[in-house]
Amino acid sequence: MIDLYYAPTPNGYKITLFLEEAGLPYTIHPINISTGEQFKPAFLAIAPNNKIPAIVDHQPADGGEPVSLFESGAILLYLANKTGRLLSQDTRERTEQLQWLFWQVAGFGPMLGQNHHFNHYASEVVPYAIKRYVEETQRLYSVLNTQLEKTAYLGGSEYSIADIATYPWAKCYEHQKIDVRDYPAVEKWLDKISKRPATKAAYNESSQ
Ligand SMILES: N[C@@H](CCC(=O)N[C@@H](CS)C(=O)NCC(=O)O)C(=O)O
């Protein structure tokens, strides 16, 4: 059984998407990040960076002590290695998939997060920051679109943890001041992923 420390945000959905795809049993422990539950000592013991998602795997593959893990990219990689699912065993394709996974966790997620912040949550209007992050978001959607014009999924022909990491952020385009019709390959890819039974399950069953 896997304990998932979670809030219904793009980074949270990454993990429910994986767990639903792989059919792994899990228990959700909601962390209300708007009331500061992420700063409670019990959560910090699992996630010292005070952010969701985090997991505790009580049945690790080596049969040893439970594995406790934070950072969505590290969790997806751990779960892919544990299950042999959603990350290619072929070195070339695996490398492509990992490249896009890292692109998401190091660029697409953080930049879109800043876009969200300055457009929706900042206590003052900062036009420079809004312009900077909206333009960077547009650039990143173009990068995504160019890749998806070439391949069915981000890391090649197969759905993988690269898509799982990127989908929950990309689907929030309206919050990013993005018109998805400007990125037709992204729009098609979003539609395809939204129809997967595991995607529907992750979004229906994982609300707080
Ligand atoms: N790099 C982290 C980012 C996680 C993250 O930003 N989580 C947000 C919710 S989407 C959070 O928990 N924020 C609470 C806080 O910053 O106090 C990951 O990929 O797991």
The ligand as an SDF file (V2000), in Angstrom:
LIG
                    3D

 20 19  0  0  0  0  0  0  0  0999 V2000
    9.1900   20.6440   -7.1390 N   0  0  0  0  0  0  0  0  0  0  0  0
    8.0400   20.1920   -6.3980 C   0  0  0  0  0  0  0  0  0  0  0  0
    6.9810   21.2730   -6.4110 C   0  0  0  0  0  0  0  0  0  0  0  0
    5.7840   20.8830   -5.5790 C   0  0  0  0  0  0  0  0  0  0  0  0
    4.8870   22.0760   -5.3240 C   0  0  0  0  0  0  0  0  0  0  0  0
    5.1500   23.1930   -5.7630 O   0  0  0  0  0  0  0  0  0  0  0  0
    3.7910   21.8100   -4.5790 N   0  0  0  0  0  0  0  0  0  0  0  0
    2.8900   22.8920   -4.2140 C   0  0  0  0  0  0  0  0  0  0  0  0
    1.4680   22.5460   -4.6600 C   0  0  0  0  0  0  0  0  0  0  0  0
    1.3870   22.3080   -6.4150 S   0  0  0  0  0  0  0  0  0  0  0  0
    2.8780   23.0280   -2.7070 C   0  0  0  0  0  0  0  0  0  0  0  0
    2.8150   22.0450   -2.0010 O   0  0  0  0  0  0  0  0  0  0  0  0
    2.9400   24.2630   -2.1920 N   0  0  0  0  0  0  0  0  0  0  0  0
    2.8880   24.5290   -0.7910 C   0  0  0  0  0  0  0  0  0  0  0  0
    3.9350   25.5120   -0.3350 C   0  0  0  0  0  0  0  0  0  0  0  0
    4.7470   25.9620   -1.1760 O   0  0  0  0  0  0  0  0  0  0  0  0
    3.9470   25.8540    0.8340 O   0  0  0  0  0  0  0  0  0  0  0  0
    7.5070   18.8940   -7.0150 C   0  0  0  0  0  0  0  0  0  0  0  0
    7.5980   18.7520   -8.2450 O   0  0  0  0  0  0  0  0  0  0  0  0
    7.0150   18.0200   -6.2700 O   0  0  0  0  0  0  0  0  0  0  0  0
  1  2  1  0
  2  3  1  0
  2 18  1  0
  3  4  1  0
  4  5  1  0
  5  6  2  0
  5  7  1  0
  7  8  1  0
  8  9  1  0
  8 11  1  0
  9 10  1  0
 11 12  2  0
 11 13  1  0
 13 14  1  0
 14 15  1  0
 15 16  2  0
 15 17  1  0
 18 19  2  0
 18 20  1  0
M  END
$$$$
